[in-house]
Amino acid sequence: MIIELSTDAQDDLVAGYQFYAEQLEFVGEYFLDSLYADIDSLLLYAGIHPIVDGFYRMLSNRFPFAIYYKITEERILVYRILDCRQNPERIYRKLRKK
């Protein structure tokens, strides 16, 4: 099984990196390392997370982000990686955008 990131998920990672890189030196790199480790863990744990608005939602271990994904027979598709500190309605609008 492979993990694939949508264009929106990649954009979410870039935005998160830029935010944390502006806060303190090397925090942006730590953010990416942490989120990629969380995403890689889907190879073992995909499908055990709660379903929210039609997507599985895994919470990041180190940052206030949620990884929204779906599973097919051949791959795990990460749709969005969203900051949980947003207004929940904004999160749902982004998920419904599909």
Residue pairs with C-beta under 8 A, 6 or more apart in sequence:
1 43
1 46
1 74
1 75
1 76
2 74
2 75
2 76
3 39
3 40
3 42
3 43
3 75
3 76
3 78
4 75
4 76
4 77
4 78
5 13
5 39
5 78
6 77
6 78
6 79
6 80
8 79
8 80
8 94
8 97
9 78
9 79
9 80
9 81
12 80
12 81
12 82
13 32
13 35
13 81
16 31
16 35
16 63
16 65
16 81
16 83
17 28
17 29
17 31
17 32
18 28
19 28
20 27
20 28
20 30
20 31
20 63
21 27
21 28
21 29
21 31
22 28
30 62
31 63
34 60
34 61
34 62
34 63
35 60
35 63
35 65
35 67
35 81
37 61
38 58
38 60
38 61
38 67
39 67
39 78
41 58
42 58
42 67
42 69
42 76
42 78
43 76
45 58
46 56
46 69
46 71
46 76
47 56
47 71
49 56
49 57
49 58
50 56
50 57
51 57
52 68
52 95
53 92
53 95
53 96
54 70
54 95
55 68
55 69
55 70
55 79
55 80
55 95
56 68
56 69
56 70
56 71
57 66
57 67
57 68
58 66
58 67
58 69
59 65
59 66
59 67
59 84
60 66
60 67
64 83
64 84
64 85
65 81
65 82
65 83
65 84
66 81
66 82
66 84
66 91
67 78
67 80
67 81
68 78
68 79
68 80
68 81
68 82
68 95
69 76
69 77
69 78
69 79
70 76
70 77
70 79
71 77
79 95
79 98
80 94
80 95
82 91
82 94
82 95
84 91
